[in-house]
Amino acid sequence: MLNVSEPEFRRIAARALDRIPDEIMRHVSNVAVTVEDWPDPELLDAMGLPEDEPLLGVYTGTALPERSVTWPSFYPDTIILFRKPLLEMCRSRHELEEEIEITVVHEIAHYFGIGEERLRELGYE
């Protein structure tokens, strides 16, 4: 497992977020990106994932196509990055930064209403 402190992980994540093209980010509003060490077992269960399957990130909120004009968003949607699974799969800080960027773009796709099946069709698993 890559050994990176939580503050350093957050710095790497910030650099990864800065690399996401403005063409994508200008359409994203009221979305927070947070970091947790591991996903809760309840989350894995709700997603139908076994506890030993690595989950790198998750989008929580209501996708844009499912919203209505009268639906107020009191809290920001959230993309949660799971630090320990990301550290387990990466061998270098550079690889970690790339994987965080890929994970965030994947979760942003969910924000836009793109599901797992379509992401697989596009080559983003």
Backbone bond lengths (Angstrom), bond angles and torsions (degrees), N, CA, C in turn:
res aa  C-N    CA-C-N  psi(-1)  N-CA   C-N-CA  omega(-1)  CA-C   N-CA-C  phi
1 M - - - 1.450 - - 1.530 108.53 -
2 L 1.308 115.20 137.70 1.456 121.81 176.82 1.527 108.89 -65.89
3 N 1.311 116.89 135.00 1.460 121.49 -178.17 1.521 109.22 -99.52
4 V 1.342 116.31 102.30 1.457 122.65 -179.95 1.522 107.63 -135.50
5 S 1.314 116.98 128.63 1.464 120.72 178.70 1.524 109.91 -67.11
6 E 1.317 115.56 162.36 1.465 119.54 179.03 1.529 111.56 -61.16
7 P 1.349 119.59 -45.19 1.473 118.74 177.65 1.536 112.60 -60.53
8 E 1.331 117.14 -40.71 1.468 120.34 178.64 1.531 110.40 -66.71
9 F 1.326 117.59 -38.95 1.467 121.28 176.72 1.526 109.37 -58.43
10 R 1.320 116.65 -44.80 1.472 120.71 -179.88 1.534 111.23 -63.64
11 R 1.328 117.70 -36.75 1.470 120.64 176.91 1.534 110.31 -66.39
12 I 1.323 116.26 -42.70 1.466 120.59 178.39 1.527 109.57 -63.81
13 A 1.333 116.92 -41.98 1.466 120.90 178.44 1.531 110.64 -62.01
14 A 1.324 117.28 -40.60 1.470 120.70 179.00 1.530 110.42 -62.86
15 R 1.334 117.19 -40.93 1.469 120.24 176.94 1.525 110.38 -63.89
16 A 1.337 116.54 -40.98 1.462 120.47 179.36 1.524 110.76 -63.07
17 L 1.325 117.12 -41.19 1.469 120.82 178.48 1.525 110.52 -64.19
18 D 1.324 117.28 -37.30 1.461 120.90 179.04 1.524 112.09 -65.22
19 R 1.333 117.54 -23.15 1.463 121.70 -178.79 1.524 112.92 -81.54
20 I 1.328 117.98 -14.55 1.459 120.36 -179.80 1.526 108.01 -70.23
21 P 1.333 117.45 129.58 1.466 120.32 -174.38 1.527 113.50 -58.73
22 D 1.319 114.80 144.27 1.464 121.28 177.55 1.526 111.75 -59.33
23 E 1.341 117.60 -29.10 1.458 121.15 178.97 1.523 111.56 -59.42
24 I 1.317 116.57 -28.88 1.471 121.64 177.05 1.522 109.36 -88.52
25 M 1.320 116.87 -51.20 1.463 121.17 -170.94 1.525 113.91 -65.99
26 R 1.316 118.25 -26.76 1.465 118.60 -179.35 1.526 112.27 -68.92
27 H 1.340 117.04 -14.55 1.465 121.42 178.21 1.524 112.31 -97.31
28 V 1.318 116.89 -0.05 1.463 122.01 -178.31 1.527 107.94 -104.38
29 S 1.328 115.65 122.03 1.464 118.15 177.70 1.519 110.04 -137.35
30 N 1.312 114.90 148.71 1.460 122.77 177.98 1.532 112.12 58.38
31 V 1.345 115.87 44.59 1.463 121.88 177.12 1.527 107.64 -124.76
32 A 1.314 116.10 121.26 1.463 121.67 177.12 1.523 109.09 -94.33
33 V 1.315 116.45 146.36 1.461 121.82 173.40 1.515 106.80 -113.24
34 T 1.326 116.10 121.86 1.457 121.34 -179.50 1.525 109.72 -123.33
35 V 1.323 115.37 168.78 1.457 121.43 -179.38 1.521 108.62 -127.34
36 E 1.321 115.96 132.32 1.459 122.91 171.13 1.518 107.16 -128.66
37 D 1.327 116.62 155.68 1.466 118.77 179.93 1.524 112.17 -67.71
38 W 1.311 117.58 -51.14 1.470 123.11 -176.06 1.523 110.15 -137.54
39 P 1.327 117.48 153.02 1.465 118.74 171.51 1.528 110.09 -72.55
40 D 1.322 116.05 145.83 1.464 120.21 175.72 1.521 109.62 -66.74
41 P 1.323 117.65 143.65 1.471 120.20 175.81 1.530 112.34 -55.94
42 E 1.349 116.68 -33.34 1.465 119.85 178.97 1.524 111.05 -64.30
43 L 1.337 117.07 -37.24 1.457 121.00 177.92 1.523 110.26 -65.27
44 L 1.324 116.52 -46.36 1.460 120.30 178.18 1.522 110.91 -59.34
45 D 1.327 115.88 -42.50 1.460 120.53 178.75 1.530 110.55 -62.94
46 A 1.324 117.14 -45.01 1.465 121.03 179.90 1.525 111.38 -63.14
47 M 1.325 117.35 -30.85 1.458 121.79 179.21 1.518 112.20 -86.10
48 G 1.340 116.53 -6.44 1.455 120.62 -178.57 1.516 113.55 74.39
49 L 1.323 116.51 27.60 1.463 121.58 -179.46 1.520 110.47 -105.07
50 P 1.327 117.81 140.64 1.464 119.39 173.50 1.524 110.30 -68.43
51 E 1.327 116.28 153.11 1.473 120.58 -176.84 1.524 113.06 -61.96
52 D 1.336 117.62 -23.91 1.462 119.49 -178.21 1.530 113.11 -90.94
53 E 1.330 118.03 1.38 1.464 120.47 176.93 1.518 109.19 -84.22
54 P 1.332 117.27 127.76 1.461 118.40 -177.55 1.533 111.09 -71.18
55 L 1.309 116.02 126.84 1.456 122.67 174.08 1.520 106.13 -112.96
56 L 1.318 116.89 117.38 1.460 121.64 -174.30 1.519 112.49 -89.58
57 G 1.321 116.00 -28.85 1.451 120.16 -179.03 1.512 110.55 -166.04
58 V 1.322 115.21 165.65 1.464 120.42 178.98 1.524 108.52 -151.62
59 Y 1.327 114.87 144.93 1.463 121.93 173.86 1.511 107.81 -101.02
60 T 1.318 117.26 128.29 1.455 121.37 174.65 1.518 108.16 -120.18
61 G 1.298 115.56 130.14 1.451 121.18 -178.97 1.514 109.46 149.30
62 T 1.300 115.80 -165.08 1.455 122.00 178.53 1.519 108.11 -111.68
63 A 1.325 116.04 121.15 1.460 120.72 -178.81 1.527 110.29 -60.51
64 L 1.310 115.94 148.91 1.465 121.50 -176.98 1.531 113.50 -51.68
65 P 1.333 119.98 -44.82 1.466 118.76 -177.91 1.536 113.96 -66.12
66 E 1.322 116.96 -17.91 1.457 120.82 -178.74 1.530 112.78 -91.97
67 R 1.302 117.86 -3.14 1.461 121.73 -178.00 1.525 110.68 -88.33
68 S 1.320 114.56 157.96 1.457 119.98 174.29 1.519 108.56 -124.70
69 V 1.301 116.03 167.26 1.456 121.27 -179.39 1.527 110.95 -62.75
70 T 1.321 116.41 -32.47 1.462 119.93 -177.61 1.519 113.03 -88.23
71 W 1.336 117.41 -2.77 1.457 120.72 -178.71 1.519 109.15 -87.51
72 P 1.332 117.32 106.50 1.469 118.46 -179.49 1.530 111.07 -83.23
73 S 1.297 115.90 141.92 1.454 120.85 176.04 1.528 108.01 -104.17
74 F 1.333 115.88 102.76 1.458 120.64 -178.47 1.523 112.24 -77.88
75 Y 1.323 115.85 -27.83 1.458 121.11 -178.61 1.524 108.32 -124.81
76 P 1.316 116.62 152.72 1.469 117.62 178.61 1.525 110.65 -70.79
77 D 1.321 114.95 149.30 1.456 119.18 167.65 1.525 105.99 -64.92
78 T 1.311 116.92 162.92 1.456 119.81 -174.89 1.522 111.15 -136.11
79 I 1.305 115.23 138.75 1.463 122.37 166.76 1.519 105.27 -109.32
80 I 1.320 115.25 121.11 1.465 120.86 179.80 1.523 108.13 -104.81
81 L 1.322 116.59 124.26 1.456 122.30 172.70 1.518 108.05 -95.61
82 F 1.326 116.76 134.49 1.463 121.27 179.10 1.526 108.29 -101.39
83 R 1.325 114.00 106.69 1.461 123.11 -170.92 1.526 113.69 -60.73
84 K 1.319 117.79 -50.58 1.479 120.10 -173.83 1.529 112.25 -64.56
85 P 1.340 120.19 -45.81 1.472 117.98 176.59 1.534 112.63 -61.83
86 L 1.334 117.33 -36.24 1.461 119.65 176.96 1.525 110.76 -65.26
87 L 1.338 116.97 -42.29 1.467 120.01 178.93 1.522 111.32 -66.10
88 E 1.329 117.30 -34.90 1.468 120.58 -179.82 1.519 112.21 -66.26
89 M 1.323 117.59 -31.59 1.463 119.13 -174.07 1.530 113.21 -93.41
90 C 1.325 118.60 -11.03 1.463 121.24 -175.99 1.525 111.29 -107.17
91 R 1.337 114.70 146.31 1.467 120.04 -179.06 1.522 113.69 -105.20
92 S 1.336 116.03 -12.53 1.468 118.81 -178.91 1.527 108.94 -145.70
93 R 1.316 115.23 163.94 1.467 119.85 177.63 1.525 110.71 -64.55
94 H 1.323 115.85 -36.95 1.464 119.96 177.76 1.537 110.68 -62.28
95 E 1.312 116.14 -46.65 1.468 120.52 178.01 1.531 110.26 -62.07
96 L 1.328 117.57 -39.38 1.460 121.77 178.19 1.526 110.69 -61.58
97 E 1.322 116.62 -45.53 1.462 120.29 179.71 1.530 110.61 -60.93
98 E 1.327 116.54 -42.75 1.468 119.85 177.96 1.520 111.55 -63.55
99 E 1.323 117.03 -42.87 1.468 120.79 -178.33 1.524 111.30 -67.51
100 I 1.309 117.42 -37.02 1.468 120.03 176.17 1.525 109.43 -63.67
101 E 1.330 117.34 -44.22 1.466 120.46 178.70 1.525 110.62 -59.24
102 I 1.319 117.40 -46.67 1.467 121.58 179.18 1.524 110.44 -61.05
103 T 1.323 116.49 -43.65 1.465 121.01 -178.80 1.523 110.80 -63.37
104 V 1.326 117.45 -44.69 1.465 120.23 -179.79 1.526 110.65 -65.00
105 V 1.320 118.03 -42.66 1.471 120.27 178.27 1.525 109.89 -62.18
106 H 1.326 117.51 -40.19 1.468 122.15 176.66 1.530 110.22 -58.86
107 E 1.324 117.20 -45.47 1.466 120.47 -178.99 1.531 111.40 -71.92
108 I 1.327 117.84 -32.82 1.458 120.42 174.43 1.535 109.74 -62.89
109 A 1.317 116.39 -36.02 1.468 119.60 176.50 1.528 110.19 -58.36
110 H 1.330 117.12 -39.74 1.474 120.00 176.85 1.530 110.44 -64.93
111 Y 1.314 117.33 -37.53 1.468 121.93 175.94 1.534 110.01 -57.51
112 F 1.330 115.94 -38.56 1.463 120.70 178.87 1.528 112.71 -80.09
113 G 1.346 116.88 -3.08 1.454 120.72 177.61 1.511 114.56 93.47
114 I 1.318 117.65 12.69 1.463 121.30 178.63 1.522 108.43 -86.83
115 G 1.319 117.33 121.72 1.457 122.52 -176.36 1.514 113.38 -85.86
116 E 1.329 114.64 172.65 1.468 121.60 -178.32 1.528 112.19 -58.99
117 E 1.329 117.22 -41.36 1.470 120.02 -178.15 1.526 110.56 -61.08
118 R 1.325 116.91 -45.96 1.464 120.59 -179.98 1.529 110.63 -66.98
119 L 1.323 117.09 -37.98 1.464 119.80 176.98 1.526 110.90 -62.04
120 R 1.338 117.56 -39.78 1.462 120.83 176.24 1.523 110.30 -62.53
121 E 1.340 116.58 -42.62 1.467 120.29 178.18 1.517 111.46 -59.98
122 L 1.317 116.84 -34.35 1.463 122.28 179.71 1.530 112.91 -83.61
123 G 1.334 116.86 -5.98 1.453 121.14 178.83 1.515 114.93 91.25
124 Y 1.335 117.34 15.34 1.453 121.60 179.32 1.528 109.22 -110.29
125 E 1.319 115.79 93.77 1.468 119.15 179.34 1.493 111.32 -103.13
